[in-house]
Amino acid sequence: MTRELLPIVGEGYGDFWRFRGRYRVVKGSRGSKKSKTAALWFIVHLTRYPAANLLVVRRVLGTLKDSCWAELKWAAGRLGVSDQWRFSQSPLEATHVRTGQKIFFRGLDAPMKINSISVTVGQLCWLWVEEAFELPREADFDMLDEAIRGKNAEELFKQVTLTFNPWDERHWLKTRFFDPAPVPEVLAMTVDYRINEFLDGRDLALFVEMAQRNPRRYQVAGLGQWGVHEGLIFENWRQERFDRAEILGRAGVAPVFGLDFGFTNDPTALFCGALDRENQTLYVWDEMYERGLSNMAIFRAVSEMGAGREVIRADSAEPKSIEELRRLGLTKIRGVKKGPDSVRFGISALQDYEIVIHPKCGHFIREISAYVWDQDGVTGAGINRPAGRCEDHLMDAMRYAMEGVLGGVRFSFG
């Protein structure tokens, strides 16, 4: 990194910046500037290597505009080269005005579009997989890795960059890149917010509070350590691609929907599932997870997701919102019944079911990966209730969805 770039990029990523091996794998906490640093690296090096092209991938194409596309556009501005790049939304891509180099954006929800990429200038030699934790299978990554193939031009090198938050130590990323002894073709890094000199006092205070109030979460979201499954409430789950229509077309399988209200600090969360009672399997096929939604916005979002005419079980602590949503057109929305010890009973019932999660449900996966039992503050012994600081919006919505399905009135929620 040149002296001129150091004030723009910041410190702590020297190895990342200089590495030329096949795989750069960076797990890190929130605020560790891993995605911004990657975006800056790509803009700088696409300029340096006019025959290079970049493919950027996330699990779902629709998440790229507000993440990597925005980060790369930001990086071009920070580096003072915005006039050299044309960022378009349809198609979602970026083009170097002078050389014609491309930054392609693709989602794993349309894998054929990844395999069909062809460049008109130079080579497709770099791949950035953002939120790589969302890739449920190592085979999905291998398919992406194979997209960066062919003989290099003399001055180019092929490289795959993966950035992610390490929510679960059982993930294949750990066994493939972090457990083996170091090899020349792999740079595996762990970074955290303390490496980011651009955070202000309020940002830092949030991490201090997290360390005090939720030490388990701080290890992952603060320090970038692997999320451990000790004390996990649900261990009976897996990620798997499946066809929603095929699942719902099976005899005895019924759709289930649950809604947890939020607004400013907490998101409004909609759980969309399919319950196979005979085989004791719950399929999670879609989610909504948005802050700042009015009831009208909730109605529109739910309708667009195809759940507007379905039975939706919602948090009965919001009777006014439920009534307004009913008037707006969600005529089958209903509040869940309250009952004694309802949270524990709901969890116990769900623990008898296998939970199969479609990889596009990233927020659900993050929540269930970190949903743990509370601990006694003195002895450290487990307590039979969820830890109070867990993110549980979709966990609650899942239990709401199951109210009346598994165990009648007793299956209700506080």
matplotlib code that plots the C-alpha trace (Angstrom):
import matplotlib.pyplot as plt

x = [0.0, 1.4, 1.8, -0.9, -3.4, -2.8, -5.0, -7.8, -7.7, -6.4, -4.2, -4.4, -4.9, -1.3, -1.2, -4.6, -3.5, -0.3, -1.4, -1.5, -2.4, -5.6, -7.8, -8.1, -10.6, -11.5, -13.9, -14.6, -16.9, -19.2, -17.4, -14.1, -14.0, -13.5, -16.0, -15.0, -11.3, -12.2, -14.1, -11.2, -8.7, -10.8, -11.2, -7.5, -6.4, -8.9, -7.4, -3.9, -4.7, -6.8, -7.3, -8.9, -12.6, -14.4, -17.4, -19.2, -21.5, -23.9, -26.5, -29.4, -28.9, -31.4, -29.1, -26.2, -27.4, -27.4, -24.2, -21.4, -22.6, -23.0, -19.6, -17.8, -19.5, -18.5, -14.9, -14.7, -15.8, -13.4, -10.6, -11.6, -12.3, -16.1, -15.9, -14.0, -16.8, -20.4, -22.6, -25.9, -28.8, -30.4, -28.4, -26.6, -23.0, -20.2, -18.2, -14.9, -15.6, -12.2, -11.2, -14.6, -13.7, -16.7, -17.7, -20.5, -23.0, -24.7, -26.7, -26.6, -30.4, -29.6, -26.6, -26.9, -26.2, -22.9, -21.8, -22.8, -20.6, -18.3, -16.1, -15.4, -12.2, -9.4, -10.2, -12.5, -9.8, -11.2, -14.1, -15.5, -18.0, -19.5, -21.3, -19.8, -21.3, -24.6, -23.2, -24.7, -22.6, -19.0, -20.2, -21.8, -18.4, -16.6, -19.0, -18.1, -14.4, -14.5, -15.9, -12.4, -10.5, -8.4, -4.8, -3.8, -2.3, 1.2, 0.6, -2.7, -3.3, -6.5, -7.9, -11.0, -11.9, -14.4, -15.7, -18.1, -19.3, -18.5, -21.8, -21.4, -18.2, -19.8, -19.6, -17.5, -15.6, -13.9, -12.9, -11.7, -9.7, -9.1, -8.5, -5.7, -2.1, -1.3, -0.5, 0.9, -2.3, -4.5, -4.6, -7.1, -7.6, -9.7, -10.3, -12.5, -13.7, -10.6, -8.7, -11.0, -9.6, -12.6, -15.2, -16.3, -17.0, -20.6, -19.7, -17.2, -19.6, -22.0, -19.3, -18.4, -22.1, -22.3, -19.3, -21.0, -24.5, -24.1, -20.5, -21.4, -22.6, -19.6, -17.2, -18.8, -20.2, -17.5, -14.3, -15.0, -14.6, -16.5, -19.9, -20.0, -23.0, -22.6, -26.0, -27.8, -31.5, -32.0, -29.4, -32.0, -31.6, -29.7, -29.5, -30.7, -32.1, -35.6, -38.5, -41.2, -44.0, -42.9, -42.8, -46.2, -47.6, -47.0, -49.9, -50.3, -47.9, -49.4, -48.1, -47.5, -46.8, -45.8, -45.3, -43.3, -43.8, -40.9, -40.2, -37.2, -34.8, -36.2, -37.2, -40.6, -40.1, -42.3, -41.6, -42.8, -42.7, -44.2, -45.0, -44.8, -46.3, -46.2, -42.4, -41.9, -40.2, -40.5, -39.3, -38.3, -38.7, -38.8, -38.5, -39.1, -36.8, -37.2, -37.0, -39.2, -42.2, -45.6, -48.6, -49.3, -45.7, -46.1, -49.3, -47.7, -44.6, -46.6, -48.8, -45.9, -44.4, -47.6, -48.9, -51.7, -54.5, -52.9, -53.5, -50.8, -50.3, -49.0, -47.8, -51.0, -49.2, -50.0, -53.8, -54.1, -51.7, -53.4, -56.7, -55.3, -53.7, -56.9, -58.7, -56.0, -56.6, -54.8, -58.1, -56.8, -54.2, -54.8, -53.1, -51.6, -53.0, -51.0, -50.4, -48.2, -44.7, -45.5, -42.1, -40.5, -43.4, -43.1, -39.4, -39.8, -42.4, -40.2, -37.2, -39.0, -39.0, -36.2, -35.9, -34.8, -33.8, -33.6, -30.2, -31.9, -33.2, -30.0, -31.5, -33.2, -29.9, -28.0, -30.7, -31.0, -27.2, -26.9, -30.1, -28.9, -30.1, -29.5, -26.9, -26.8, -24.8, -23.0, -22.6, -22.6, -25.1, -27.7, -31.2, -34.2, -35.1, -33.6, -30.8, -32.4, -30.0, -30.4, -31.7, -35.0, -37.4, -37.7, -37.4, -40.5, -42.2, -41.6, -43.2, -46.1, -46.6, -46.9, -49.5, -52.5, -50.7, -48.6, -50.5, -53.5, -54.0, -51.0, -48.7, -48.8, -46.3, -45.3]
y = [0.0, 3.4, 6.2, 8.2, 5.4, 4.8, 7.7, 6.5, 2.8, 2.9, 0.4, -3.2, -4.8, -4.8, -8.6, -8.5, -5.7, -7.4, -11.0, -12.6, -16.2, -17.9, -17.3, -14.3, -15.3, -12.6, -13.3, -10.4, -8.5, -5.7, -2.5, -4.2, -2.4, -5.7, -5.0, -1.4, -2.4, -5.1, -2.6, -0.1, -2.8, -3.8, -0.3, 0.4, -2.8, -2.7, 0.6, -0.9, -3.9, -2.8, -6.3, -7.5, -8.0, -8.7, -11.0, -10.1, -12.7, -13.0, -15.7, -13.5, -11.1, -8.6, -8.0, -6.8, -3.3, -2.2, -3.9, -4.6, -2.4, 0.5, -0.2, -0.3, 2.9, 4.5, 3.3, 4.9, 8.2, 7.9, 7.3, 10.2, 8.2, 8.2, 9.9, 6.8, 4.4, 4.0, 2.2, 0.9, -0.7, -2.5, -4.5, -4.3, -3.8, -1.3, -0.4, 1.4, 4.3, 4.2, 0.5, -1.2, -3.4, -4.8, -5.5, -8.2, -8.8, -12.2, -14.1, -17.8, -17.8, -17.7, -20.0, -20.3, -16.5, -17.1, -19.8, -17.8, -14.7, -13.7, -10.7, -8.6, -7.0, -8.9, -11.7, -12.5, -13.1, -11.9, -13.1, -11.5, -13.5, -11.2, -12.7, -16.0, -17.6, -17.5, -20.2, -23.4, -25.9, -26.1, -27.4, -23.9, -22.3, -24.8, -23.9, -20.2, -21.0, -22.8, -19.6, -18.1, -20.3, -20.1, -19.1, -15.7, -12.9, -12.5, -9.5, -10.9, -13.2, -15.1, -14.5, -15.3, -13.0, -14.1, -11.8, -12.8, -12.7, -16.0, -17.0, -20.7, -22.8, -25.8, -24.0, -25.5, -22.2, -23.0, -26.6, -25.6, -22.4, -21.9, -25.3, -26.6, -25.5, -22.3, -22.9, -20.4, -20.1, -19.1, -16.0, -16.6, -13.5, -12.6, -8.9, -6.9, -3.3, -2.3, -2.3, 0.4, 3.9, 5.5, 4.5, 7.4, 7.4, 6.4, 3.4, 2.2, 2.7, 0.2, -2.5, -1.7, -2.0, -5.3, -6.7, -5.9, -7.0, -9.9, -11.4, -14.3, -12.1, -9.8, -12.7, -13.0, -9.6, -7.7, -9.8, -11.8, -15.2, -18.3, -18.6, -21.8, -24.0, -24.7, -23.8, -23.5, -23.7, -25.3, -27.7, -29.6, -27.4, -27.4, -25.2, -26.8, -25.6, -26.8, -25.9, -24.2, -25.2, -28.9, -28.9, -27.2, -29.6, -32.6, -34.2, -33.0, -30.0, -26.7, -23.1, -21.3, -17.6, -15.6, -11.8, -10.0, -6.3, -3.8, -0.3, 1.9, -0.3, -3.7, -5.0, -6.2, -9.9, -12.1, -15.9, -17.9, -21.7, -25.0, -27.6, -31.3, -32.8, -36.4, -36.2, -33.7, -31.2, -27.4, -25.8, -22.1, -20.7, -16.9, -14.0, -10.2, -8.3, -4.6, -1.6, 1.5, 0.0, 1.5, -0.7, 0.2, -0.7, -4.0, -4.8, -4.0, -6.1, -9.1, -8.9, -8.7, -11.9, -13.7, -14.0, -11.4, -14.0, -16.5, -17.0, -14.9, -15.3, -12.1, -10.8, -10.0, -7.2, -5.1, -5.4, -1.9, -2.8, -6.2, -4.5, -1.9, -4.6, -6.5, -3.4, -2.8, -6.3, -8.9, -10.4, -13.6, -12.0, -12.9, -12.3, -15.3, -16.4, -15.9, -18.6, -19.5, -20.7, -20.2, -19.4, -22.6, -24.7, -23.4, -24.0, -27.6, -28.4, -27.1, -29.1, -32.2, -31.0, -30.9, -27.3, -27.0, -23.5, -22.2, -20.4, -17.1, -16.7, -15.1, -13.3, -16.4, -18.3, -15.7, -15.7, -19.4, -19.8, -17.5, -18.3, -19.7, -20.5, -18.0, -18.5, -17.9, -14.8, -16.4, -20.1, -20.0, -22.8, -22.9, -21.5, -22.9, -19.6, -17.8, -15.3, -11.9, -10.2, -12.7, -11.4, -13.3, -11.5, -14.3, -16.9, -15.3, -15.1, -18.8, -19.7, -17.4, -19.2, -22.5, -21.3, -23.6, -26.0, -27.9, -28.4, -26.1, -23.2, -24.2, -23.4, -19.6, -17.0, -14.4]
z = [0.0, -1.0, 1.5, -0.3, 0.2, 3.9, 5.2, 2.9, 3.6, 7.2, 9.0, 9.9, 6.5, 5.2, 4.6, 2.9, 0.6, -0.4, -0.7, -4.2, -3.3, -4.5, -1.4, 1.0, 3.7, 6.3, 9.2, 11.4, 13.6, 12.7, 12.2, 11.3, 7.9, 6.1, 3.3, 2.9, 2.7, 0.1, -2.0, -1.9, -2.9, -5.9, -7.2, -6.8, -8.4, -11.3, -12.1, -11.8, -14.0, -17.0, -18.2, -14.9, -14.3, -11.0, -10.1, -6.8, -5.3, -2.5, -1.7, -3.0, -5.8, -4.3, -1.3, -3.4, -4.4, -0.8, 0.2, -2.3, -5.1, -2.7, -1.1, -4.4, -5.5, -2.2, -2.7, -6.1, -4.5, -1.6, -4.0, -6.2, -9.3, -9.5, -12.9, -14.2, -13.3, -14.4, -11.9, -13.2, -11.4, -14.4, -15.0, -11.7, -12.7, -12.9, -16.0, -16.3, -18.7, -20.4, -20.5, -20.5, -17.5, -15.7, -12.1, -12.3, -9.5, -9.2, -6.7, -5.9, -6.4, -10.1, -10.5, -14.3, -14.7, -12.9, -15.3, -18.3, -17.6, -20.4, -20.6, -23.7, -22.2, -20.5, -18.1, -15.2, -12.6, -9.3, -7.2, -4.1, -2.0, 0.6, 3.6, 2.7, 5.8, 3.8, 1.5, 3.1, 1.2, 0.3, -3.1, -3.7, -3.2, -5.4, -8.2, -7.8, -7.5, -10.8, -12.5, -12.1, -14.5, -17.6, -18.3, -16.8, -18.8, -17.7, -15.4, -13.8, -11.0, -10.0, -6.5, -4.5, -1.6, 1.1, 3.8, 6.5, 10.1, 11.9, 13.4, 13.8, 14.3, 12.5, 9.1, 6.4, 6.1, 9.4, 8.5, 5.1, 5.7, 9.4, 10.9, 8.6, 9.0, 6.9, 3.3, 0.7, -1.3, 1.7, 3.8, 6.7, 8.8, 11.9, 12.4, 14.8, 15.4, 17.2, 13.9, 12.6, 13.3, 11.6, 14.2, 16.5, 20.2, 19.9, 17.7, 20.2, 23.1, 21.5, 21.6, 25.2, 26.1, 24.2, 26.0, 29.4, 28.6, 26.2, 26.5, 24.3, 21.4, 21.9, 21.1, 17.7, 16.7, 18.6, 18.4, 15.3, 17.0, 15.9, 17.4, 19.5, 19.8, 23.5, 25.0, 21.7, 22.0, 18.5, 17.2, 15.1, 12.0, 8.7, 5.6, 2.4, -0.9, -1.6, -3.9, -1.9, -4.4, -4.3, -0.4, -0.1, -2.8, -0.6, 1.2, 4.7, 4.4, 5.4, 5.2, 8.5, 9.0, 12.1, 12.6, 15.3, 15.4, 15.6, 14.4, 15.4, 17.3, 16.5, 13.1, 12.1, 11.3, 9.2, 9.3, 6.3, 6.7, 5.7, 8.3, 7.6, 10.8, 9.8, 9.2, 12.0, 9.7, 9.5, 6.3, 6.5, 3.0, 3.3, 5.7, 6.2, 8.4, 8.2, 10.6, 10.4, 8.7, 9.1, 9.2, 5.6, 4.6, 6.5, 4.6, 1.2, 2.0, 3.3, 0.2, -2.2, -0.5, -1.4, 2.2, 2.1, 2.1, 4.5, 8.2, 10.0, 13.7, 15.2, 18.6, 20.5, 22.4, 19.4, 19.1, 17.5, 14.7, 14.2, 13.8, 11.3, 9.3, 9.2, 7.9, 5.3, 3.9, 5.9, 6.9, 8.3, 10.7, 14.3, 17.7, 19.4, 22.8, 25.9, 28.4, 31.4, 30.6, 26.9, 25.6, 27.1, 25.9, 22.4, 22.3, 23.7, 21.0, 18.2, 19.5, 18.4, 14.8, 12.2, 10.9, 7.3, 6.3, 2.8, 2.4, 1.3, 4.9, 6.2, 9.1, 10.4, 10.1, 12.1, 14.8, 15.2, 15.2, 18.2, 20.1, 23.4, 26.9, 29.6, 32.3, 36.0, 36.6, 39.6, 38.9, 35.1, 35.1, 32.3, 32.9, 31.1, 29.3, 26.3, 27.0, 27.2, 24.8, 22.0, 18.7, 18.6, 16.3, 13.8, 16.6, 18.2, 14.8, 14.2, 17.5, 16.8, 13.4, 15.2, 17.8, 17.6, 15.3, 17.8, 21.0, 20.8, 23.2, 25.4, 22.5, 23.0, 23.7, 26.2]

ax = plt.figure().add_subplot(projection="3d")
ax.plot(x, y, z, "-o")
ax.set_aspect("equal")
plt.show()
